[in-house]
Amino acid sequence: MEPYPLTFTPILKEKVWGGRTLEKFGKHLPANCSIGESWELADLPTSIPDGKSIIANGPLAGTLLDASFPLLIKFLDACDNLSVQVHPSKAYASRHPEAHLKSEAWVILDTTPNGLIYVGLKEGTTEEQLRTAIENDVVPEVLNAINVCKGECYYLPSGTCHALGAGVLVAEVQTPSDTTFRVWDWGRTGREMHVDKAMECIDFTGEQLMFNQPAPLQSGSFVTTHFASTPFFSIERIESIEDTSLELVVDATPVVCMVVEGNARIEHAVPVDTPLGTTILLPAGLTNATMHMPKGTAVLRFDLPEKQYQA
């Protein structure tokens, strides 16, 4: 079968901190539920419930994605603060084979004027000081708080203590792991904390993460912002400044596109409408595909380092 652009049925996750904002991105949310996550592209091990996406279009519609795809891509709607948490570091994962690295990036799609994210410990914070802050319910005092703006991107390597703040909506791309160690939960009760495991993972070296937001560059009909290049993925935002088309040619590694502004359509032997909120996997070897982008349409493009993917 010739490769064709694939779309997927969103996997919706109810969360104590979730809301209803994802309806604006075309998600059909169940009534009376607070939905915090929409897993747009997932290919996790079968041991994880609802961890694999179902293809929604074309000849493969209704079948599970089963390609060992090395990224998990989501929308996150934080109506309330997420727990302060950390994901396994490389050192922790080497000692605990059941744990998996999780490096991730957030692209800010919308935020309230005072929307915050919490990224990393303040310089000089020790394990003892963090434990004291947990006991005294003052954890935000030892975290770096950042007032975010729509259109920014933040890369969070494994081992970074972090939390997404209330009122912030993001697109998240991450390595394919769902291992999370909660440190503190804003006074909420009923969810398990993993403080000792988290302490093994958190980077206390004092090295501060730097977040320099890149300037967009215009070329022809497009404005492109290259957000990040990491060992696991790269991210850029492509926006059309007039009605135009983008040729989609994919070589040895797949590409993922997510429509985050406006609506688009892909012309191909298997054509597909891609309205706001649609995530599309462009398989390796895809040819003869064109994305029609009306003025103001914007897509996030996620690329893999070639060494990270073996078809």
C-alpha positions as CSV (number, residue, x, y, z in Angstrom):
1,M,0.0,0.0,0.0
2,E,1.3,3.5,-0.9
3,P,1.8,5.6,2.2
4,Y,-0.9,8.3,2.8
5,P,-1.5,11.0,5.4
6,L,-2.9,9.5,8.6
7,T,-5.3,11.0,11.1
8,F,-6.4,9.5,14.4
9,T,-9.3,9.3,16.8
10,P,-8.3,11.4,19.9
11,I,-7.8,9.5,23.1
12,L,-9.4,11.8,25.8
13,K,-8.2,11.7,29.4
14,E,-10.3,12.9,32.3
15,K,-8.2,14.8,34.8
16,V,-8.9,16.5,38.1
17,W,-7.2,19.7,36.7
18,G,-8.9,19.5,33.2
19,G,-11.6,21.6,31.7
20,R,-13.6,22.0,28.4
21,T,-11.4,24.2,26.4
22,L,-10.5,21.5,23.9
23,E,-13.9,21.8,22.4
24,K,-12.6,24.9,20.7
25,F,-10.1,22.6,19.0
26,G,-12.7,20.3,17.6
27,K,-12.7,17.7,20.3
28,H,-16.1,16.1,21.1
29,L,-15.9,15.9,24.9
30,P,-18.2,13.7,26.9
31,A,-20.8,15.6,29.0
32,N,-20.0,16.4,32.6
33,C,-16.3,15.5,32.4
34,S,-13.2,17.6,32.9
35,I,-10.9,16.6,30.1
36,G,-7.3,17.5,30.7
37,E,-5.5,15.6,27.9
38,S,-6.2,14.7,24.3
39,W,-3.7,12.1,23.1
40,E,-3.4,12.9,19.4
41,L,-0.8,10.4,18.4
42,A,0.2,7.6,20.7
43,D,2.0,4.3,20.1
44,L,2.8,3.2,23.7
45,P,3.3,-0.4,24.8
46,T,0.1,-2.5,24.9
47,S,0.4,-2.8,28.7
48,I,-0.7,0.9,29.0
49,P,-4.5,1.2,28.7
50,D,-5.7,3.3,25.8
51,G,-2.0,3.8,24.8
52,K,-2.3,3.3,21.1
53,S,-4.1,5.6,18.6
54,I,-6.7,4.3,16.2
55,I,-6.3,5.4,12.6
56,A,-9.4,7.4,11.5
57,N,-9.1,7.7,7.7
58,G,-8.4,5.9,4.5
59,P,-7.9,2.1,3.9
60,L,-6.4,1.6,7.4
61,A,-9.3,3.3,9.3
62,G,-10.2,1.5,12.5
63,T,-6.8,-0.2,13.0
64,L,-4.4,0.5,15.8
65,L,-1.2,2.3,15.1
66,D,1.6,-0.2,15.7
67,A,4.8,1.2,14.3
68,S,6.9,1.8,17.4
69,F,6.5,5.5,16.8
70,P,8.9,7.3,19.2
71,L,6.8,10.3,20.2
72,L,3.6,10.9,22.1
73,I,1.8,14.1,21.0
74,K,-1.0,15.7,23.1
75,F,-3.1,18.7,23.8
76,L,-3.1,19.7,27.5
77,D,-5.9,21.9,29.0
78,A,-5.0,23.1,32.4
79,C,-8.1,24.5,34.0
80,D,-6.3,24.1,37.3
81,N,-2.7,23.6,38.2
82,L,-1.1,20.3,37.4
83,S,0.8,18.6,40.1
84,V,4.5,19.5,40.6
85,Q,6.2,16.5,39.1
86,V,9.3,15.0,37.5
87,H,10.0,12.3,35.0
88,P,12.8,9.7,35.3
89,S,16.3,10.9,34.7
90,K,18.8,8.9,32.6
91,A,20.5,7.8,35.8
92,Y,17.3,6.7,37.5
93,A,16.2,4.8,34.4
94,S,19.5,3.0,34.2
95,R,18.9,1.7,37.7
96,H,15.2,0.9,37.2
97,P,14.6,-0.7,33.8
98,E,10.8,-0.4,34.2
99,A,11.1,3.4,34.2
100,H,11.4,5.3,31.0
101,L,12.9,8.7,30.1
102,K,10.4,11.4,29.3
103,S,11.7,14.6,27.8
104,E,9.0,16.9,26.6
105,A,8.2,20.3,25.1
106,W,5.2,22.6,25.5
107,V,4.1,25.0,22.8
108,I,1.7,27.6,24.4
109,L,-1.5,27.7,22.3
110,D,-3.5,29.9,24.7
111,T,-3.2,31.4,28.2
112,T,-4.9,33.7,30.6
113,P,-3.0,37.0,31.2
114,N,-1.5,35.6,34.4
115,G,-0.9,32.1,33.1
116,L,2.2,30.5,34.7
117,I,4.4,27.5,34.2
118,Y,6.8,26.2,36.8
119,V,10.1,24.9,35.4
120,G,13.1,23.8,37.5
121,L,14.2,24.6,41.0
122,K,15.5,28.0,41.9
123,E,19.3,28.2,41.9
124,G,20.9,26.7,45.0
125,T,17.8,24.7,46.2
126,T,18.8,21.5,47.9
127,E,17.0,18.3,48.4
128,E,16.6,19.1,52.1
129,Q,15.1,22.5,51.2
130,L,12.7,21.0,48.7
131,R,11.5,18.4,51.3
132,T,10.9,21.1,53.8
133,A,8.9,23.1,51.3
134,I,6.8,20.0,50.6
135,E,6.1,19.5,54.3
136,N,5.2,23.2,54.7
137,D,3.1,23.4,51.5
138,V,5.2,26.2,50.1
139,V,6.7,24.3,47.1
140,P,6.1,27.2,44.6
141,E,8.6,29.3,46.6
142,V,11.5,27.1,45.4
143,L,10.4,26.8,41.8
144,N,11.1,29.1,38.8
145,A,7.7,30.6,37.8
146,I,7.4,31.9,34.2
147,N,4.5,34.1,33.0
148,V,3.9,32.6,29.5
149,C,2.6,34.1,26.3
150,K,0.8,32.4,23.4
151,G,3.3,31.2,20.7
152,E,6.2,30.4,23.1
153,C,7.9,27.0,23.4
154,Y,9.6,25.4,26.4
155,Y,11.7,22.3,26.4
156,L,11.8,20.2,29.6
157,P,14.5,17.5,29.7
158,S,14.0,14.5,31.9
159,G,14.8,15.2,35.5
160,T,13.3,18.7,35.4
161,C,10.9,19.5,38.3
162,H,7.9,21.2,36.6
163,A,4.2,22.0,36.6
164,L,1.7,23.5,34.1
165,G,-0.2,26.3,35.7
166,A,-4.0,27.0,35.6
167,G,-5.3,28.7,32.5
168,V,-2.6,27.5,30.1
169,L,-3.4,25.4,27.0
170,V,-0.5,23.6,25.3
171,A,0.5,21.3,22.6
172,E,2.9,18.7,24.1
173,V,5.4,16.5,22.3
174,Q,7.3,14.0,24.4
175,T,9.3,10.8,24.3
176,P,6.9,7.8,24.6
177,S,6.6,7.4,28.3
178,D,3.8,7.9,30.8
179,T,6.0,7.6,33.9
180,T,5.4,10.5,36.3
181,F,6.5,11.0,39.9
182,R,4.4,13.6,41.7
183,V,6.1,15.8,44.2
184,W,3.3,18.1,45.5
185,D,-0.4,18.6,44.5
186,W,-1.5,22.1,45.6
187,G,-3.4,20.9,48.6
188,R,-5.4,18.3,46.7
189,T,-5.8,15.0,48.4
190,G,-6.5,11.5,47.1
191,R,-3.7,11.1,44.6
192,E,-0.5,9.2,45.3
193,M,2.7,11.2,45.8
194,H,6.1,9.8,44.9
195,V,8.5,12.1,46.8
196,D,11.4,9.6,47.4
197,K,11.4,8.4,43.8
198,A,11.2,12.0,42.6
199,M,14.2,13.0,44.7
200,E,16.3,10.4,42.9
201,C,15.4,12.0,39.6
202,I,15.4,15.7,40.2
203,D,18.5,17.6,39.1
204,F,19.8,19.6,42.1
205,T,23.0,20.7,40.3
206,G,21.8,24.2,40.1
207,E,22.1,24.5,36.3
208,Q,19.3,26.8,35.2
209,L,17.4,26.2,32.0
210,M,17.4,29.0,29.5
211,F,14.4,29.8,27.3
212,N,15.2,32.2,24.5
213,Q,12.2,32.5,22.3
214,P,13.3,32.5,18.6
215,A,12.3,35.2,16.1
216,P,9.9,34.2,13.3
217,L,11.4,34.3,9.8
218,Q,9.4,35.1,6.6
219,S,10.1,33.4,3.3
220,G,7.6,33.7,0.5
221,S,4.0,32.9,1.7
222,F,5.1,31.5,5.1
223,V,6.4,32.7,8.4
224,T,8.4,30.0,10.2
225,T,9.5,29.8,13.8
226,H,12.1,27.2,14.6
227,F,11.4,26.5,18.3
228,A,13.7,23.7,19.3
229,S,16.1,20.9,18.1
230,T,16.6,18.2,20.8
231,P,18.1,14.7,20.7
232,F,14.5,13.4,20.4
233,F,12.6,15.8,18.1
234,S,12.6,19.2,16.5
235,I,9.6,21.6,16.5
236,E,8.7,24.5,14.2
237,R,5.6,26.6,13.6
238,I,4.6,27.4,10.0
239,E,2.0,30.1,9.3
240,S,0.6,31.1,6.0
241,I,0.4,34.9,5.4
242,E,-1.8,34.5,2.3
243,D,-3.8,31.7,0.8
244,T,-1.2,29.2,-0.3
245,S,-0.1,25.6,-0.5
246,L,2.7,23.6,1.1
247,E,4.2,20.6,-0.7
248,L,4.5,17.6,1.6
249,V,7.4,15.4,0.7
250,V,8.7,13.0,3.4
251,D,11.9,11.1,3.1
252,A,13.3,8.4,5.4
253,T,11.6,9.5,8.7
254,P,7.9,10.3,9.3
255,V,6.8,13.9,10.0
256,V,3.9,15.0,12.2
257,C,1.8,18.1,11.6
258,M,-0.7,19.6,14.0
259,V,-3.2,22.4,12.9
260,V,-3.2,25.0,15.7
261,E,-4.7,28.0,13.8
262,G,-7.3,28.0,11.1
263,N,-8.2,25.1,8.8
264,A,-6.4,23.2,6.1
265,R,-6.9,20.4,3.6
266,I,-4.4,17.8,2.2
267,E,-4.8,16.9,-1.4
268,H,-3.6,13.3,-2.1
269,A,-4.8,10.1,-3.6
270,V,-6.3,9.7,-0.1
271,P,-7.4,13.4,0.6
272,V,-8.1,14.5,4.1
273,D,-9.7,17.6,5.7
274,T,-7.5,18.9,8.5
275,P,-9.5,21.4,10.6
276,L,-8.3,23.2,13.7
277,G,-7.0,20.6,16.2
278,T,-6.2,17.9,13.7
279,T,-2.9,16.0,14.0
280,I,-1.6,14.3,10.9
281,L,1.2,11.6,10.6
282,L,3.0,11.9,7.3
283,P,4.6,8.5,6.8
284,A,8.1,7.9,5.4
285,G,8.1,7.9,1.6
286,L,5.0,10.0,1.2
287,T,4.8,11.8,-2.1
288,N,2.2,13.8,-4.2
289,A,0.7,15.4,-1.2
290,T,-0.1,19.1,-0.9
291,M,-1.5,21.0,2.1
292,H,-3.8,23.9,1.2
293,M,-3.5,26.6,3.8
294,P,-5.8,29.7,3.8
295,K,-4.4,32.9,5.1
296,G,-3.7,32.7,8.9
297,T,-3.5,28.9,9.0
298,A,-0.7,27.7,11.3
299,V,0.7,24.2,11.8
300,L,3.2,22.8,14.2
301,R,5.7,20.4,12.5
302,F,7.5,17.8,14.6
303,D,10.5,16.1,13.0
304,L,12.5,13.1,14.2
305,P,16.3,12.8,14.1
306,E,16.9,10.1,11.5
307,K,18.7,7.9,14.0
308,Q,15.7,7.8,16.3
309,Y,13.4,6.0,13.9
310,Q,13.9,2.7,12.1
311,A,10.8,1.9,10.0
